[in-house]
Amino acid sequence: MSRQTGPLVRRAGEVEYDTVDAATGLRKGVLVGDAQGAPNLAIRRFVIEAGGEVPKHTNEIEHEQYVLEGEYVAGIGDEEYTVRAGDSLHIPAGTVHWYRNERDEPGAFVCAVPTGDDEIRLHEE
């Protein structure tokens, strides 16, 4: 773990995106996190490609999300919500959630989480 001793400006071109293996059509880039010296919070950007799906799962940590672009379905608990650019979500720790992009264009959101370990558990239908 590195510690940032001052402010940080990270350019978009410096962020690497990885495919998320447990999902279909999902990529994740860590914008700011532990590796950049942020000791308390991480900000990640996710892209859900057209037709992409993220299976039902839980996280041990809470997370807050802000939809940047597109439109997709976010399932939280027993409810499904169609979310669009400008919408915000709060997903409490341990809450089952999932995503589905039924559109022809990708959707994207930023997600803020506490730094540290997080256990992700997939849930059967």
PyMOL CGO cylinders between C-alpha atoms (Angstrom):
from pymol import cmd
from pymol.cgo import CYLINDER

trace = [
    CYLINDER, 0.00, 0.00, 0.00, 1.39, 3.40, -0.94, 0.3, 1, 1, 1, 1, 1, 1,
    CYLINDER, 1.39, 3.40, -0.94, 0.54, 6.60, 0.87, 0.3, 1, 1, 1, 1, 1, 1,
    CYLINDER, 0.54, 6.60, 0.87, -0.14, 9.78, -1.08, 0.3, 1, 1, 1, 1, 1, 1,
    CYLINDER, -0.14, 9.78, -1.08, 1.49, 12.70, 0.68, 0.3, 1, 1, 1, 1, 1, 1,
    CYLINDER, 1.49, 12.70, 0.68, -0.27, 15.40, -1.30, 0.3, 1, 1, 1, 1, 1, 1,
    CYLINDER, -0.27, 15.40, -1.30, -2.99, 16.03, -3.84, 0.3, 1, 1, 1, 1, 1, 1,
    CYLINDER, -2.99, 16.03, -3.84, -3.37, 13.75, -6.84, 0.3, 1, 1, 1, 1, 1, 1,
    CYLINDER, -3.37, 13.75, -6.84, -4.64, 14.42, -10.33, 0.3, 1, 1, 1, 1, 1, 1,
    CYLINDER, -4.64, 14.42, -10.33, -5.00, 11.25, -12.33, 0.3, 1, 1, 1, 1, 1, 1,
    CYLINDER, -5.00, 11.25, -12.33, -5.62, 11.62, -16.05, 0.3, 1, 1, 1, 1, 1, 1,
    CYLINDER, -5.62, 11.62, -16.05, -8.20, 9.45, -17.85, 0.3, 1, 1, 1, 1, 1, 1,
    CYLINDER, -8.20, 9.45, -17.85, -5.49, 7.91, -20.04, 0.3, 1, 1, 1, 1, 1, 1,
    CYLINDER, -5.49, 7.91, -20.04, -3.67, 6.60, -16.97, 0.3, 1, 1, 1, 1, 1, 1,
    CYLINDER, -3.67, 6.60, -16.97, -6.55, 4.35, -15.91, 0.3, 1, 1, 1, 1, 1, 1,
    CYLINDER, -6.55, 4.35, -15.91, -6.42, 0.72, -17.05, 0.3, 1, 1, 1, 1, 1, 1,
    CYLINDER, -6.42, 0.72, -17.05, -9.65, -1.21, -17.48, 0.3, 1, 1, 1, 1, 1, 1,
    CYLINDER, -9.65, -1.21, -17.48, -9.95, -4.92, -16.79, 0.3, 1, 1, 1, 1, 1, 1,
    CYLINDER, -9.95, -4.92, -16.79, -12.68, -7.33, -17.76, 0.3, 1, 1, 1, 1, 1, 1,
    CYLINDER, -12.68, -7.33, -17.76, -14.66, -8.59, -14.77, 0.3, 1, 1, 1, 1, 1, 1,
    CYLINDER, -14.66, -8.59, -14.77, -14.67, -12.38, -15.18, 0.3, 1, 1, 1, 1, 1, 1,
    CYLINDER, -14.67, -12.38, -15.18, -17.80, -13.08, -13.11, 0.3, 1, 1, 1, 1, 1, 1,
    CYLINDER, -17.80, -13.08, -13.11, -19.92, -10.86, -15.38, 0.3, 1, 1, 1, 1, 1, 1,
    CYLINDER, -19.92, -10.86, -15.38, -20.70, -10.61, -19.09, 0.3, 1, 1, 1, 1, 1, 1,
    CYLINDER, -20.70, -10.61, -19.09, -19.68, -7.39, -20.81, 0.3, 1, 1, 1, 1, 1, 1,
    CYLINDER, -19.68, -7.39, -20.81, -18.38, -5.55, -17.72, 0.3, 1, 1, 1, 1, 1, 1,
    CYLINDER, -18.38, -5.55, -17.72, -15.11, -3.63, -17.43, 0.3, 1, 1, 1, 1, 1, 1,
    CYLINDER, -15.11, -3.63, -17.43, -13.66, -1.97, -14.32, 0.3, 1, 1, 1, 1, 1, 1,
    CYLINDER, -13.66, -1.97, -14.32, -11.07, 0.75, -13.89, 0.3, 1, 1, 1, 1, 1, 1,
    CYLINDER, -11.07, 0.75, -13.89, -9.83, 2.01, -10.52, 0.3, 1, 1, 1, 1, 1, 1,
    CYLINDER, -9.83, 2.01, -10.52, -9.72, 5.80, -10.81, 0.3, 1, 1, 1, 1, 1, 1,
    CYLINDER, -9.72, 5.80, -10.81, -8.34, 6.46, -7.34, 0.3, 1, 1, 1, 1, 1, 1,
    CYLINDER, -8.34, 6.46, -7.34, -7.64, 3.89, -4.67, 0.3, 1, 1, 1, 1, 1, 1,
    CYLINDER, -7.64, 3.89, -4.67, -5.14, 2.40, -2.30, 0.3, 1, 1, 1, 1, 1, 1,
    CYLINDER, -5.14, 2.40, -2.30, -2.48, 2.03, -5.01, 0.3, 1, 1, 1, 1, 1, 1,
    CYLINDER, -2.48, 2.03, -5.01, -2.66, 5.77, -5.67, 0.3, 1, 1, 1, 1, 1, 1,
    CYLINDER, -2.66, 5.77, -5.67, -2.32, 6.59, -1.98, 0.3, 1, 1, 1, 1, 1, 1,
    CYLINDER, -2.32, 6.59, -1.98, -5.97, 7.09, -1.05, 0.3, 1, 1, 1, 1, 1, 1,
    CYLINDER, -5.97, 7.09, -1.05, -6.17, 5.44, 2.40, 0.3, 1, 1, 1, 1, 1, 1,
    CYLINDER, -6.17, 5.44, 2.40, -9.93, 5.56, 3.02, 0.3, 1, 1, 1, 1, 1, 1,
    CYLINDER, -9.93, 5.56, 3.02, -11.95, 5.47, -0.21, 0.3, 1, 1, 1, 1, 1, 1,
    CYLINDER, -11.95, 5.47, -0.21, -11.65, 4.02, -3.69, 0.3, 1, 1, 1, 1, 1, 1,
    CYLINDER, -11.65, 4.02, -3.69, -13.43, 5.39, -6.75, 0.3, 1, 1, 1, 1, 1, 1,
    CYLINDER, -13.43, 5.39, -6.75, -13.95, 2.93, -9.57, 0.3, 1, 1, 1, 1, 1, 1,
    CYLINDER, -13.95, 2.93, -9.57, -15.52, 3.33, -13.02, 0.3, 1, 1, 1, 1, 1, 1,
    CYLINDER, -15.52, 3.33, -13.02, -17.53, 0.48, -14.53, 0.3, 1, 1, 1, 1, 1, 1,
    CYLINDER, -17.53, 0.48, -14.53, -18.70, 0.11, -18.12, 0.3, 1, 1, 1, 1, 1, 1,
    CYLINDER, -18.70, 0.11, -18.12, -21.59, -2.26, -18.88, 0.3, 1, 1, 1, 1, 1, 1,
    CYLINDER, -21.59, -2.26, -18.88, -21.58, -3.04, -22.59, 0.3, 1, 1, 1, 1, 1, 1,
    CYLINDER, -21.58, -3.04, -22.59, -24.82, -3.38, -24.57, 0.3, 1, 1, 1, 1, 1, 1,
    CYLINDER, -24.82, -3.38, -24.57, -26.33, -6.73, -23.55, 0.3, 1, 1, 1, 1, 1, 1,
    CYLINDER, -26.33, -6.73, -23.55, -24.00, -6.98, -20.54, 0.3, 1, 1, 1, 1, 1, 1,
    CYLINDER, -24.00, -6.98, -20.54, -25.07, -8.60, -17.28, 0.3, 1, 1, 1, 1, 1, 1,
    CYLINDER, -25.07, -8.60, -17.28, -23.70, -8.76, -13.76, 0.3, 1, 1, 1, 1, 1, 1,
    CYLINDER, -23.70, -8.76, -13.76, -25.03, -11.74, -11.76, 0.3, 1, 1, 1, 1, 1, 1,
    CYLINDER, -25.03, -11.74, -11.76, -26.72, -11.47, -8.38, 0.3, 1, 1, 1, 1, 1, 1,
    CYLINDER, -26.72, -11.47, -8.38, -24.10, -10.96, -5.69, 0.3, 1, 1, 1, 1, 1, 1,
    CYLINDER, -24.10, -10.96, -5.69, -23.37, -9.38, -2.32, 0.3, 1, 1, 1, 1, 1, 1,
    CYLINDER, -23.37, -9.38, -2.32, -20.42, -7.38, -1.04, 0.3, 1, 1, 1, 1, 1, 1,
    CYLINDER, -20.42, -7.38, -1.04, -19.24, -7.13, 2.54, 0.3, 1, 1, 1, 1, 1, 1,
    CYLINDER, -19.24, -7.13, 2.54, -18.88, -3.37, 2.11, 0.3, 1, 1, 1, 1, 1, 1,
    CYLINDER, -18.88, -3.37, 2.11, -21.39, -0.68, 1.22, 0.3, 1, 1, 1, 1, 1, 1,
    CYLINDER, -21.39, -0.68, 1.22, -21.03, 1.24, -1.99, 0.3, 1, 1, 1, 1, 1, 1,
    CYLINDER, -21.03, 1.24, -1.99, -22.44, 4.36, -3.56, 0.3, 1, 1, 1, 1, 1, 1,
    CYLINDER, -22.44, 4.36, -3.56, -22.84, 4.75, -7.31, 0.3, 1, 1, 1, 1, 1, 1,
    CYLINDER, -22.84, 4.75, -7.31, -23.43, 7.58, -9.76, 0.3, 1, 1, 1, 1, 1, 1,
    CYLINDER, -23.43, 7.58, -9.76, -24.63, 6.77, -13.27, 0.3, 1, 1, 1, 1, 1, 1,
    CYLINDER, -24.63, 6.77, -13.27, -22.47, 8.57, -15.84, 0.3, 1, 1, 1, 1, 1, 1,
    CYLINDER, -22.47, 8.57, -15.84, -24.04, 7.50, -19.11, 0.3, 1, 1, 1, 1, 1, 1,
    CYLINDER, -24.04, 7.50, -19.11, -26.55, 5.20, -20.70, 0.3, 1, 1, 1, 1, 1, 1,
    CYLINDER, -26.55, 5.20, -20.70, -29.49, 3.40, -19.17, 0.3, 1, 1, 1, 1, 1, 1,
    CYLINDER, -29.49, 3.40, -19.17, -29.57, -0.03, -17.53, 0.3, 1, 1, 1, 1, 1, 1,
    CYLINDER, -29.57, -0.03, -17.53, -31.45, -2.06, -14.94, 0.3, 1, 1, 1, 1, 1, 1,
    CYLINDER, -31.45, -2.06, -14.94, -30.07, -2.20, -11.41, 0.3, 1, 1, 1, 1, 1, 1,
    CYLINDER, -30.07, -2.20, -11.41, -31.54, -4.84, -9.15, 0.3, 1, 1, 1, 1, 1, 1,
    CYLINDER, -31.54, -4.84, -9.15, -31.26, -4.12, -5.43, 0.3, 1, 1, 1, 1, 1, 1,
    CYLINDER, -31.26, -4.12, -5.43, -32.84, -6.51, -2.95, 0.3, 1, 1, 1, 1, 1, 1,
    CYLINDER, -32.84, -6.51, -2.95, -36.24, -7.51, -4.34, 0.3, 1, 1, 1, 1, 1, 1,
    CYLINDER, -36.24, -7.51, -4.34, -36.64, -4.47, -6.61, 0.3, 1, 1, 1, 1, 1, 1,
    CYLINDER, -36.64, -4.47, -6.61, -35.46, -3.58, -10.12, 0.3, 1, 1, 1, 1, 1, 1,
    CYLINDER, -35.46, -3.58, -10.12, -34.81, 0.04, -11.11, 0.3, 1, 1, 1, 1, 1, 1,
    CYLINDER, -34.81, 0.04, -11.11, -34.13, 1.50, -14.52, 0.3, 1, 1, 1, 1, 1, 1,
    CYLINDER, -34.13, 1.50, -14.52, -31.32, 3.99, -13.93, 0.3, 1, 1, 1, 1, 1, 1,
    CYLINDER, -31.32, 3.99, -13.93, -30.04, 6.73, -16.22, 0.3, 1, 1, 1, 1, 1, 1,
    CYLINDER, -30.04, 6.73, -16.22, -27.23, 9.27, -16.34, 0.3, 1, 1, 1, 1, 1, 1,
    CYLINDER, -27.23, 9.27, -16.34, -27.44, 11.50, -13.26, 0.3, 1, 1, 1, 1, 1, 1,
    CYLINDER, -27.44, 11.50, -13.26, -29.08, 8.89, -11.00, 0.3, 1, 1, 1, 1, 1, 1,
    CYLINDER, -29.08, 8.89, -11.00, -27.43, 7.81, -7.73, 0.3, 1, 1, 1, 1, 1, 1,
    CYLINDER, -27.43, 7.81, -7.73, -27.62, 4.52, -5.83, 0.3, 1, 1, 1, 1, 1, 1,
    CYLINDER, -27.62, 4.52, -5.83, -26.71, 3.38, -2.31, 0.3, 1, 1, 1, 1, 1, 1,
    CYLINDER, -26.71, 3.38, -2.31, -26.18, -0.35, -1.84, 0.3, 1, 1, 1, 1, 1, 1,
    CYLINDER, -26.18, -0.35, -1.84, -25.81, -1.35, 1.81, 0.3, 1, 1, 1, 1, 1, 1,
    CYLINDER, -25.81, -1.35, 1.81, -23.29, -4.03, 2.77, 0.3, 1, 1, 1, 1, 1, 1,
    CYLINDER, -23.29, -4.03, 2.77, -24.69, -7.54, 2.36, 0.3, 1, 1, 1, 1, 1, 1,
    CYLINDER, -24.69, -7.54, 2.36, -27.53, -6.51, 0.00, 0.3, 1, 1, 1, 1, 1, 1,
    CYLINDER, -27.53, -6.51, 0.00, -28.09, -8.73, -3.05, 0.3, 1, 1, 1, 1, 1, 1,
    CYLINDER, -28.09, -8.73, -3.05, -27.74, -6.69, -6.25, 0.3, 1, 1, 1, 1, 1, 1,
    CYLINDER, -27.74, -6.69, -6.25, -27.21, -7.16, -9.99, 0.3, 1, 1, 1, 1, 1, 1,
    CYLINDER, -27.21, -7.16, -9.99, -27.18, -5.24, -13.29, 0.3, 1, 1, 1, 1, 1, 1,
    CYLINDER, -27.18, -5.24, -13.29, -28.51, -5.79, -16.80, 0.3, 1, 1, 1, 1, 1, 1,
    CYLINDER, -28.51, -5.79, -16.80, -28.01, -3.57, -19.86, 0.3, 1, 1, 1, 1, 1, 1,
    CYLINDER, -28.01, -3.57, -19.86, -30.88, -4.20, -22.28, 0.3, 1, 1, 1, 1, 1, 1,
    CYLINDER, -30.88, -4.20, -22.28, -29.98, -1.20, -24.46, 0.3, 1, 1, 1, 1, 1, 1,
    CYLINDER, -29.98, -1.20, -24.46, -27.91, -0.92, -27.65, 0.3, 1, 1, 1, 1, 1, 1,
    CYLINDER, -27.91, -0.92, -27.65, -25.44, 1.49, -26.02, 0.3, 1, 1, 1, 1, 1, 1,
    CYLINDER, -25.44, 1.49, -26.02, -23.07, 0.94, -23.11, 0.3, 1, 1, 1, 1, 1, 1,
    CYLINDER, -23.07, 0.94, -23.11, -23.83, 2.27, -19.65, 0.3, 1, 1, 1, 1, 1, 1,
    CYLINDER, -23.83, 2.27, -19.65, -21.24, 3.55, -17.20, 0.3, 1, 1, 1, 1, 1, 1,
    CYLINDER, -21.24, 3.55, -17.20, -21.13, 4.43, -13.52, 0.3, 1, 1, 1, 1, 1, 1,
    CYLINDER, -21.13, 4.43, -13.52, -18.67, 5.42, -10.84, 0.3, 1, 1, 1, 1, 1, 1,
    CYLINDER, -18.67, 5.42, -10.84, -18.67, 3.52, -7.58, 0.3, 1, 1, 1, 1, 1, 1,
    CYLINDER, -18.67, 3.52, -7.58, -17.20, 4.75, -4.29, 0.3, 1, 1, 1, 1, 1, 1,
    CYLINDER, -17.20, 4.75, -4.29, -16.24, 2.15, -1.69, 0.3, 1, 1, 1, 1, 1, 1,
    CYLINDER, -16.24, 2.15, -1.69, -14.12, 2.02, 1.45, 0.3, 1, 1, 1, 1, 1, 1,
    CYLINDER, -14.12, 2.02, 1.45, -10.60, 0.77, 0.76, 0.3, 1, 1, 1, 1, 1, 1,
    CYLINDER, -10.60, 0.77, 0.76, -9.59, -2.60, 2.13, 0.3, 1, 1, 1, 1, 1, 1,
    CYLINDER, -9.59, -2.60, 2.13, -10.76, -6.14, 1.68, 0.3, 1, 1, 1, 1, 1, 1,
    CYLINDER, -10.76, -6.14, 1.68, -14.19, -6.99, 0.31, 0.3, 1, 1, 1, 1, 1, 1,
    CYLINDER, -14.19, -6.99, 0.31, -15.67, -10.44, -0.07, 0.3, 1, 1, 1, 1, 1, 1,
    CYLINDER, -15.67, -10.44, -0.07, -17.97, -10.81, -3.08, 0.3, 1, 1, 1, 1, 1, 1,
    CYLINDER, -17.97, -10.81, -3.08, -20.40, -13.73, -3.03, 0.3, 1, 1, 1, 1, 1, 1,
    CYLINDER, -20.40, -13.73, -3.03, -22.36, -14.81, -6.09, 0.3, 1, 1, 1, 1, 1, 1,
    CYLINDER, -22.36, -14.81, -6.09, -25.98, -15.83, -5.52, 0.3, 1, 1, 1, 1, 1, 1,
    CYLINDER, -25.98, -15.83, -5.52, -27.90, -18.48, -7.44, 0.3, 1, 1, 1, 1, 1, 1,
    CYLINDER, -27.90, -18.48, -7.44, -31.20, -17.53, -9.05, 0.3, 1, 1, 1, 1, 1, 1,
]
cmd.load_cgo(trace, "trace")
